[in-house]
Amino acid sequence: MESFAAALDAVSAKKKTMVCVGLDPDPRRMPIEDVAEFNKRIVDATHPLVAAYKPQMAYYEALGIPGLNALEQTVRHIRDVAPEVMIVGDGKRGDMGSSATAYASAMFDVWDFDATTVNAYQGSDTVEPFLQYPGRGVFILCRTSNPSSRDFQDLRVDEEEKPQLFEKVAEAAERWDIGGNIGLVIGATFPMELRLLRADHQTMPFLVPGVGAQGGDVIKAVKAGVDGNGRGMLINSSRGIIYASDHPKDYPRYAKIAATSLRQQINVATEAAPGAAL
Amino acid sequence: MESFAAALDAVSAKKKTMVCVGLDPDPRRMPIEDVAEFNKRIVDATHPLVAAYKPQMAYYEALGIPGLNALEQTVRHIRDVAPEVMIVGDGKRGDMGSSATAYASAMFDVWDFDATTVNAYQGSDTVEPFLQYPGRGVFILCRTSNPSSRDFQDLRVDEEEKPQLFEKVAEAAERWDIGGNIGLVIGATFPMELRLLRADHQTMPFLVPGVGAQGGDVIKAVKAGVDGNGRGMLINSSRGIIYASDHPKDYPRYAKIAATSLRQQINVATEAAPGAAL
């Protein structure tokens, strides 16, 4: 079976896009009330432009069981209209033993996501059950986009080269990745770290949040993080696309404009990246 | 408003118990099929003996929306029959910004848990939104009970005293804890670490999984981890109690026997602990 990294690369190459749209329905910001309908219109307007959608579990859980029903409908709708697009369930789960097995089952059997995000603070036990699903991707939190990621991820480890904790996590991720299904979450807000990690991990896909509202620079992030083929990244934007307009009638059109613009920025940056062409 | 630590201590002192029963419904092990009914009978049989119940979110999520409905019924049942008992929603969530705010809302507004577990790999941003709920507890993953917790948690940090990563996490947790609502998750499988962390953090409650199936020794863990009053811990057992019998008729009775025995072991160990009496 094709690895997740290969499948993602194929979509990205075919559609010439590394755009990932974060589906983060926030009742205080949505121009219409119905979550499933809100997502449906965003998907209809943007799917030709994107390689992936990334529903953030927190927003659905905060709405209780009706929120999870809306997520179920959203996944079904994406499969119907854009079966080639990857769905990354962003849950940042991390547990051990039979609990980790249950989380992997929730993400891949129940939700049927193509990939999910995992927090590996508890070590290999947290990741291993997710690797039992051939072709499904696991993005391990490495260097996250938020300011306080520095609290622990930047700590230098008492070893000869004094690596930082996030480098140790990336090193372990590479070691665990026997099937080509592991990627790393690295914030666009840290282009130097993106460059460093790409140099050390040439083939792993990077899921890169933090452009737009969080202040990450798309061009810098792409130049720093693309692989040798000018691909290998998913650049996620949530608020910048789904809340591009707060008007109930035109928000899908503005989401499309924002997604088009992000795709263009990425592709221009890619052409300018060393030895790369999307 | 009373802090979570004070409220937990009050229940523990009044009922002379530090037992926490993990409600981890696994279809392959449950003697009856109905999750809500399975939990209900466990709760009815054990609530006089326990300070807390700890539903592990993974098991409910793995059953899809029917699983989450069963969790809803379980929480309601515990509130009805044992309103003084704490409910710790074990989700190990960890995210940032508005996603972390949404997770906190899911755990405390939607699920109405008294406390929850949080993974702080992303730093203070992950914890801060959970602290906006006065009196609700946050147990931060510190030194988890699984073997591969060593992968990252044991790494020594390049600072003068060469602390290990889990010590840095505990240090940060103490610093963030302005309202007495933060505790630490520390595995019973690591009694030396429990002793070390108690010496440095005298008042934080410890949530201690890993006894029974995972091999942690109750007596050693309790002696190492109790606070100056001989309390300050929740000793969690899941499989050892809820699957004490696989027979549909007698499993509640065996759950009660197992919970009674765990409570006794803890209380004997507490009396033997230096300067402590429950």
Chai-1 contact restraints between the chains, C-beta under 6 A:
chainA,res_idxA,chainB,res_idxB,connection_type,confidence,min_distance_angstrom,max_distance_angstrom,comment,restraint_id
A,Q56,B,S99,contact,1.0,0.0,6.0,A-B,restraint_1
A,A58,B,D95,contact,1.0,0.0,6.0,A-B,restraint_2
A,A58,B,S99,contact,1.0,0.0,6.0,A-B,restraint_3
A,A58,B,A102,contact,1.0,0.0,6.0,A-B,restraint_4
A,A58,B,Y103,contact,1.0,0.0,6.0,A-B,restraint_5
A,Y59,B,A102,contact,1.0,0.0,6.0,A-B,restraint_6
A,E61,B,A106,contact,1.0,0.0,6.0,A-B,restraint_7
A,A62,B,A102,contact,1.0,0.0,6.0,A-B,restraint_8
A,A62,B,S105,contact,1.0,0.0,6.0,A-B,restraint_9
A,A62,B,A106,contact,1.0,0.0,6.0,A-B,restraint_10
A,G64,B,V110,contact,1.0,0.0,6.0,A-B,restraint_11
A,I65,B,L68,contact,1.0,0.0,6.0,A-B,restraint_12
A,L68,B,I65,contact,1.0,0.0,6.0,A-B,restraint_13
A,K92,B,G94,contact,1.0,0.0,6.0,A-B,restraint_14
A,K92,B,D95,contact,1.0,0.0,6.0,A-B,restraint_15
A,G94,B,K92,contact,1.0,0.0,6.0,A-B,restraint_16
A,G94,B,N119,contact,1.0,0.0,6.0,A-B,restraint_17
A,D95,B,A58,contact,1.0,0.0,6.0,A-B,restraint_18
A,D95,B,K92,contact,1.0,0.0,6.0,A-B,restraint_19
A,M96,B,N146,contact,1.0,0.0,6.0,A-B,restraint_20
A,S99,B,Q56,contact,1.0,0.0,6.0,A-B,restraint_21
A,S99,B,A58,contact,1.0,0.0,6.0,A-B,restraint_22
A,A102,B,A58,contact,1.0,0.0,6.0,A-B,restraint_23
A,A102,B,Y59,contact,1.0,0.0,6.0,A-B,restraint_24
A,A102,B,A62,contact,1.0,0.0,6.0,A-B,restraint_25
A,Y103,B,A58,contact,1.0,0.0,6.0,A-B,restraint_26
A,S105,B,A62,contact,1.0,0.0,6.0,A-B,restraint_27
A,A106,B,E61,contact,1.0,0.0,6.0,A-B,restraint_28
A,A106,B,A62,contact,1.0,0.0,6.0,A-B,restraint_29
A,V110,B,G64,contact,1.0,0.0,6.0,A-B,restraint_30
A,N119,B,G94,contact,1.0,0.0,6.0,A-B,restraint_31
A,N119,B,N119,contact,1.0,0.0,6.0,A-B,restraint_32
A,N119,B,Y121,contact,1.0,0.0,6.0,A-B,restraint_33
A,Y121,B,N119,contact,1.0,0.0,6.0,A-B,restraint_34
A,Y121,B,Y121,contact,1.0,0.0,6.0,A-B,restraint_35
A,Q122,B,T144,contact,1.0,0.0,6.0,A-B,restraint_36
A,Q122,B,N146,contact,1.0,0.0,6.0,A-B,restraint_37
A,Q122,B,S149,contact,1.0,0.0,6.0,A-B,restraint_38
A,G123,B,S148,contact,1.0,0.0,6.0,A-B,restraint_39
A,G123,B,S149,contact,1.0,0.0,6.0,A-B,restraint_40
A,G123,B,D151,contact,1.0,0.0,6.0,A-B,restraint_41
A,S124,B,S148,contact,1.0,0.0,6.0,A-B,restraint_42
A,S124,B,D151,contact,1.0,0.0,6.0,A-B,restraint_43
A,D125,B,N146,contact,1.0,0.0,6.0,A-B,restraint_44
A,D125,B,S148,contact,1.0,0.0,6.0,A-B,restraint_45
A,T144,B,Q122,contact,1.0,0.0,6.0,A-B,restraint_46
A,N146,B,M96,contact,1.0,0.0,6.0,A-B,restraint_47
A,N146,B,Q122,contact,1.0,0.0,6.0,A-B,restraint_48
A,N146,B,D125,contact,1.0,0.0,6.0,A-B,restraint_49
A,S148,B,G123,contact,1.0,0.0,6.0,A-B,restraint_50
A,S148,B,S124,contact,1.0,0.0,6.0,A-B,restraint_51
A,S148,B,D125,contact,1.0,0.0,6.0,A-B,restraint_52
A,S149,B,Q122,contact,1.0,0.0,6.0,A-B,restraint_53
A,S149,B,G123,contact,1.0,0.0,6.0,A-B,restraint_54
A,D151,B,G123,contact,1.0,0.0,6.0,A-B,restraint_55
A,D151,B,S124,contact,1.0,0.0,6.0,A-B,restraint_56
A,L155,B,V157,contact,1.0,0.0,6.0,A-B,restraint_57
A,R156,B,D158,contact,1.0,0.0,6.0,A-B,restraint_58
A,V157,B,L155,contact,1.0,0.0,6.0,A-B,restraint_59
A,D158,B,R156,contact,1.0,0.0,6.0,A-B,restraint_60
A,D158,B,D158,contact,1.0,0.0,6.0,A-B,restraint_61
A,D158,B,K162,contact,1.0,0.0,6.0,A-B,restraint_62
A,K162,B,D158,contact,1.0,0.0,6.0,A-B,restraint_63
